[in-house]
């Protein structure tokens, strides 16, 4: 868009004109982008915004034990997006990462909240990351794994939630330790450590801290083996939806929506992802 340079109004002076210009820029920057008709049609083809959620990942979503109401970063972002589209939010829950990944191409959701991964990006389109989470290990008192750096050793077994971000990363990067795939969630993590089948359990640090509370003597290791970036996915082929979601995520980071949701959820070792250039 071509902009014309105008003279400051009489009486404002040079500094007044600069202040006015800065205020106008700030106002434009804070105004949310409006979805195009094409984006609205692709994101709410059923008259609702259907959001796919991984229910086993409490960094992304939690359920109130009394009311059953879903809460968390993904709910906040989903509601904000639905409000922009002028449609209700419909949550589509999946028990674990593997279940959500299996739904790719099934037209069960319009957006999905999950960790970015290059392999997944072959099947869905990702927004820029909105949140970063440290991933580390949970170990018991009897574990031979004392630090993150010493985990990749011959004879060490590391359990991971099947088809999760830890599974994808460690399956590619571990050179000596063995990967054991189990269903996601606290029960599976605690059982595999209590039984001694695994020497460590790999997940995000926040969830591991919750598991540690249920396993006497367990501890979450300092440091991380990777930092997982969480993003919003859209089905392949929906270009208008993908482009709008990219802009939405950048704005949600800039206006404090993501930071507020992280703080409200009490998420540990979790932060807003750095703003990345639009592609």
VENKA-V46689 format. One record per residue. N is the residue number from 1. PSI is psi in degrees with one decimal (NA if undefined). OMEGA is omega in whole degrees, -180 to 180 (NA if undefined). BURIAL is I if it has 16 or more other ideal C-beta (glycine too) atoms within 10 Angstrom, else O. Layout:
BEGIN
n=N psi=PSI omega=OMEGA burial=BURIAL
n=N psi=PSI omega=OMEGA burial=BURIAL
END
This chain:
BEGIN
n=1 psi=133.1 omega=180 burial=O
n=2 psi=131.4 omega=179 burial=O
n=3 psi=140.4 omega=178 burial=O
n=4 psi=142.0 omega=180 burial=O
n=5 psi=121.3 omega=-177 burial=O
n=6 psi=152.6 omega=176 burial=O
n=7 psi=146.2 omega=178 burial=O
n=8 psi=149.8 omega=180 burial=O
n=9 psi=151.8 omega=-178 burial=O
n=10 psi=131.8 omega=177 burial=O
n=11 psi=-16.8 omega=-178 burial=O
n=12 psi=-39.8 omega=-177 burial=O
n=13 psi=173.9 omega=-176 burial=O
n=14 psi=-48.8 omega=-178 burial=O
n=15 psi=-36.8 omega=177 burial=O
n=16 psi=-39.7 omega=179 burial=O
n=17 psi=-39.0 omega=179 burial=O
n=18 psi=-45.0 omega=179 burial=O
n=19 psi=-43.6 omega=179 burial=O
n=20 psi=-41.6 omega=179 burial=O
n=21 psi=-41.4 omega=179 burial=O
n=22 psi=-39.8 omega=178 burial=O
n=23 psi=-39.2 omega=179 burial=O
n=24 psi=-41.2 omega=178 burial=O
n=25 psi=-44.3 omega=180 burial=O
n=26 psi=-40.0 omega=179 burial=O
n=27 psi=-40.5 omega=179 burial=O
n=28 psi=-38.9 omega=-178 burial=O
n=29 psi=-32.4 omega=-176 burial=O
n=30 psi=-14.2 omega=-179 burial=O
n=31 psi=125.5 omega=-180 burial=O
n=32 psi=145.2 omega=178 burial=O
n=33 psi=144.5 omega=-178 burial=O
n=34 psi=129.1 omega=-180 burial=O
n=35 psi=138.8 omega=176 burial=I
n=36 psi=161.6 omega=176 burial=O
n=37 psi=-37.2 omega=-180 burial=O
n=38 psi=-42.9 omega=179 burial=O
n=39 psi=-42.6 omega=180 burial=I
n=40 psi=-40.5 omega=-179 burial=I
n=41 psi=-39.0 omega=-178 burial=O
n=42 psi=-31.0 omega=-178 burial=I
n=43 psi=-19.2 omega=-177 burial=I
n=44 psi=52.2 omega=-177 burial=I
n=45 psi=-21.7 omega=180 burial=O
n=46 psi=4.5 omega=-176 burial=O
n=47 psi=3.1 omega=177 burial=O
n=48 psi=161.1 omega=170 burial=O
n=49 psi=107.7 omega=-179 burial=I
n=50 psi=118.0 omega=-176 burial=I
n=51 psi=120.0 omega=177 burial=I
n=52 psi=127.8 omega=-175 burial=I
n=53 psi=142.5 omega=174 burial=I
n=54 psi=105.9 omega=-173 burial=I
n=55 psi=-19.9 omega=-179 burial=I
n=56 psi=-10.6 omega=-178 burial=I
n=57 psi=103.4 omega=-175 burial=I
n=58 psi=-4.8 omega=169 burial=I
n=59 psi=-31.5 omega=-176 burial=I
n=60 psi=-41.7 omega=-175 burial=I
n=61 psi=143.6 omega=174 burial=I
n=62 psi=160.0 omega=179 burial=I
n=63 psi=127.6 omega=177 burial=O
n=64 psi=121.9 omega=-176 burial=O
n=65 psi=-24.7 omega=-179 burial=O
n=66 psi=-46.7 omega=-174 burial=O
n=67 psi=-19.2 omega=-176 burial=O
n=68 psi=3.3 omega=-179 burial=O
n=69 psi=136.8 omega=178 burial=O
n=70 psi=139.6 omega=180 burial=I
n=71 psi=167.0 omega=174 burial=O
n=72 psi=179.6 omega=-178 burial=I
n=73 psi=-45.4 omega=-176 burial=I
n=74 psi=-34.6 omega=178 burial=I
n=75 psi=-43.3 omega=178 burial=I
n=76 psi=-45.3 omega=-180 burial=I
n=77 psi=-40.4 omega=179 burial=I
n=78 psi=-42.7 omega=180 burial=I
n=79 psi=-41.0 omega=180 burial=O
n=80 psi=-41.1 omega=179 burial=I
n=81 psi=-44.1 omega=179 burial=I
n=82 psi=-38.7 omega=179 burial=I
n=83 psi=-41.0 omega=178 burial=O
n=84 psi=-36.2 omega=-179 burial=I
n=85 psi=-16.7 omega=-179 burial=I
n=86 psi=31.7 omega=-180 burial=O
n=87 psi=161.8 omega=176 burial=I
n=88 psi=155.3 omega=175 burial=O
n=89 psi=130.7 omega=174 burial=I
n=90 psi=118.1 omega=-180 burial=I
n=91 psi=137.3 omega=178 burial=I
n=92 psi=104.3 omega=-173 burial=O
n=93 psi=142.4 omega=176 burial=O
n=94 psi=138.5 omega=-172 burial=I
n=95 psi=-33.6 omega=-176 burial=O
n=96 psi=172.5 omega=-179 burial=I
n=97 psi=-39.5 omega=-178 burial=I
n=98 psi=-39.8 omega=-179 burial=I
n=99 psi=-40.5 omega=179 burial=I
n=100 psi=-43.1 omega=180 burial=I
n=101 psi=-38.3 omega=179 burial=I
n=102 psi=-20.2 omega=-178 burial=O
n=103 psi=-5.8 omega=180 burial=O
n=104 psi=129.2 omega=178 burial=I
n=105 psi=-0.3 omega=-176 burial=O
n=106 psi=-0.3 omega=180 burial=O
n=107 psi=42.5 omega=178 burial=O
n=108 psi=-14.4 omega=-179 burial=O
n=109 psi=160.4 omega=178 burial=I
n=110 psi=-34.2 omega=172 burial=I
n=111 psi=156.3 omega=177 burial=I
n=112 psi=139.6 omega=179 burial=I
n=113 psi=115.6 omega=179 burial=I
n=114 psi=169.5 omega=-178 burial=I
n=115 psi=141.6 omega=176 burial=I
n=116 psi=139.7 omega=173 burial=I
n=117 psi=139.8 omega=-177 burial=I
n=118 psi=-36.1 omega=179 burial=O
n=119 psi=-42.1 omega=178 burial=O
n=120 psi=-32.3 omega=-178 burial=I
n=121 psi=-9.9 omega=173 burial=O
n=122 psi=-20.8 omega=-175 burial=O
n=123 psi=-22.6 omega=178 burial=O
n=124 psi=162.7 omega=175 burial=I
n=125 psi=137.4 omega=-178 burial=I
n=126 psi=145.7 omega=169 burial=I
n=127 psi=172.7 omega=166 burial=I
n=128 psi=155.1 omega=179 burial=I
n=129 psi=142.9 omega=176 burial=I
n=130 psi=-16.9 omega=-174 burial=I
n=131 psi=144.6 omega=176 burial=I
n=132 psi=140.7 omega=-177 burial=O
n=133 psi=128.4 omega=175 burial=I
n=134 psi=134.8 omega=175 burial=I
n=135 psi=131.5 omega=-176 burial=I
n=136 psi=-156.8 omega=-176 burial=I
n=137 psi=147.8 omega=169 burial=I
n=138 psi=129.9 omega=-179 burial=I
n=139 psi=159.6 omega=176 burial=I
n=140 psi=175.0 omega=180 burial=I
n=141 psi=-31.0 omega=-176 burial=O
n=142 psi=-5.7 omega=-176 burial=O
n=143 psi=145.1 omega=177 burial=I
n=144 psi=-6.0 omega=-179 burial=O
n=145 psi=111.2 omega=-177 burial=I
n=146 psi=-26.3 omega=180 burial=O
n=147 psi=161.8 omega=178 burial=O
n=148 psi=-41.2 omega=-176 burial=I
n=149 psi=-25.2 omega=-177 burial=O
n=150 psi=7.6 omega=-177 burial=O
n=151 psi=-33.3 omega=-175 burial=I
n=152 psi=76.1 omega=-178 burial=I
n=153 psi=152.8 omega=175 burial=O
n=154 psi=134.8 omega=180 burial=O
n=155 psi=-7.1 omega=179 burial=O
n=156 psi=134.1 omega=176 burial=I
n=157 psi=126.0 omega=-180 burial=O
n=158 psi=119.5 omega=179 burial=I
n=159 psi=143.4 omega=180 burial=I
n=160 psi=150.7 omega=172 burial=I
n=161 psi=129.5 omega=-175 burial=I
n=162 psi=131.1 omega=176 burial=I
n=163 psi=21.1 omega=176 burial=I
n=164 psi=174.2 omega=176 burial=I
n=165 psi=-42.8 omega=176 burial=I
n=166 psi=-40.0 omega=178 burial=I
n=167 psi=-49.7 omega=-178 burial=I
n=168 psi=-44.3 omega=-177 burial=I
n=169 psi=-50.0 omega=-175 burial=I
n=170 psi=-32.9 omega=178 burial=I
n=171 psi=-29.7 omega=179 burial=O
n=172 psi=-29.9 omega=-167 burial=O
n=173 psi=-22.4 omega=178 burial=O
n=174 psi=135.4 omega=-179 burial=I
n=175 psi=-29.9 omega=-174 burial=O
n=176 psi=-38.5 omega=-179 burial=O
n=177 psi=157.7 omega=-179 burial=I
n=178 psi=139.6 omega=177 burial=O
n=179 psi=129.0 omega=175 burial=O
n=180 psi=120.8 omega=-177 burial=I
n=181 psi=129.0 omega=180 burial=O
n=182 psi=163.4 omega=175 burial=I
n=183 psi=151.0 omega=179 burial=O
n=184 psi=166.6 omega=177 burial=I
n=185 psi=163.0 omega=-175 burial=I
n=186 psi=-43.2 omega=-175 burial=I
n=187 psi=-44.8 omega=-180 burial=O
n=188 psi=-41.1 omega=-179 burial=I
n=189 psi=-47.6 omega=-177 burial=I
n=190 psi=-41.8 omega=-178 burial=I
n=191 psi=-43.7 omega=-176 burial=O
n=192 psi=-27.4 omega=177 burial=I
n=193 psi=-41.8 omega=179 burial=I
n=194 psi=-37.7 omega=-178 burial=O
n=195 psi=-16.0 omega=-178 burial=O
n=196 psi=6.5 omega=179 burial=O
n=197 psi=-29.7 omega=179 burial=O
n=198 psi=148.1 omega=178 burial=I
n=199 psi=-20.4 omega=-179 burial=I
n=200 psi=155.5 omega=177 burial=I
n=201 psi=128.3 omega=-175 burial=I
n=202 psi=128.2 omega=178 burial=I
n=203 psi=-174.5 omega=176 burial=I
n=204 psi=152.0 omega=-172 burial=I
n=205 psi=-34.4 omega=-179 burial=I
n=206 psi=-49.7 omega=-180 burial=I
n=207 psi=-38.3 omega=179 burial=I
n=208 psi=-34.1 omega=178 burial=I
n=209 psi=-33.0 omega=177 burial=I
n=210 psi=-39.4 omega=178 burial=I
n=211 psi=-38.2 omega=-178 burial=I
n=212 psi=-31.5 omega=178 burial=I
n=213 psi=-22.1 omega=-178 burial=O
n=214 psi=0.1 omega=-176 burial=O
n=215 psi=94.9 omega=-177 burial=I
n=216 psi=133.1 omega=178 burial=O
n=217 psi=-9.0 omega=-180 burial=O
n=218 psi=154.2 omega=178 burial=I
n=219 psi=150.7 omega=177 burial=O
n=220 psi=126.1 omega=-177 burial=I
n=221 psi=142.6 omega=175 burial=I
n=222 psi=162.4 omega=-179 burial=O
n=223 psi=-168.4 omega=179 burial=O
n=224 psi=152.7 omega=174 burial=I
n=225 psi=-20.1 omega=172 burial=I
n=226 psi=165.2 omega=174 burial=I
n=227 psi=120.5 omega=-177 burial=O
n=228 psi=132.8 omega=178 burial=I
n=229 psi=125.3 omega=179 burial=I
n=230 psi=139.8 omega=-175 burial=I
n=231 psi=178.9 omega=177 burial=I
n=232 psi=128.1 omega=-180 burial=I
n=233 psi=147.0 omega=171 burial=I
n=234 psi=153.2 omega=180 burial=I
n=235 psi=147.5 omega=177 burial=I
n=236 psi=143.9 omega=176 burial=O
n=237 psi=-9.3 omega=-180 burial=O
n=238 psi=78.1 omega=-172 burial=I
n=239 psi=-40.6 omega=180 burial=O
n=240 psi=-41.4 omega=178 burial=I
n=241 psi=-44.9 omega=-179 burial=I
n=242 psi=-44.1 omega=-179 burial=I
n=243 psi=-39.6 omega=-180 burial=I
n=244 psi=-39.2 omega=179 burial=I
n=245 psi=-35.7 omega=177 burial=I
n=246 psi=-47.2 omega=180 burial=I
n=247 psi=-40.0 omega=180 burial=I
n=248 psi=-44.3 omega=-179 burial=I
n=249 psi=-44.0 omega=179 burial=I
n=250 psi=-40.9 omega=-180 burial=I
n=251 psi=-37.5 omega=180 burial=I
n=252 psi=-29.6 omega=175 burial=I
n=253 psi=-41.3 omega=-176 burial=I
n=254 psi=-34.4 omega=-175 burial=O
n=255 psi=4.0 omega=175 burial=O
n=256 psi=-0.5 omega=-179 burial=O
n=257 psi=-45.9 omega=-178 burial=I
n=258 psi=-46.1 omega=-179 burial=I
n=259 psi=-41.8 omega=180 burial=I
n=260 psi=-40.2 omega=-180 burial=O
n=261 psi=-38.5 omega=177 burial=I
n=262 psi=-44.6 omega=179 burial=I
n=263 psi=-45.2 omega=-179 burial=O
n=264 psi=-33.8 omega=-180 burial=O
n=265 psi=-5.8 omega=-179 burial=I
n=266 psi=34.3 omega=-175 burial=O
n=267 psi=127.0 omega=-178 burial=I
n=268 psi=142.6 omega=178 burial=I
n=269 psi=43.0 omega=-179 burial=I
n=270 psi=142.7 omega=-177 burial=I
n=271 psi=164.5 omega=176 burial=O
n=272 psi=134.9 omega=179 burial=I
n=273 psi=145.9 omega=178 burial=I
n=274 psi=148.4 omega=177 burial=O
n=275 psi=128.9 omega=-178 burial=O
n=276 psi=154.1 omega=178 burial=O
n=277 psi=142.0 omega=177 burial=O
n=278 psi=138.8 omega=179 burial=O
n=279 psi=NA omega=NA burial=O
END
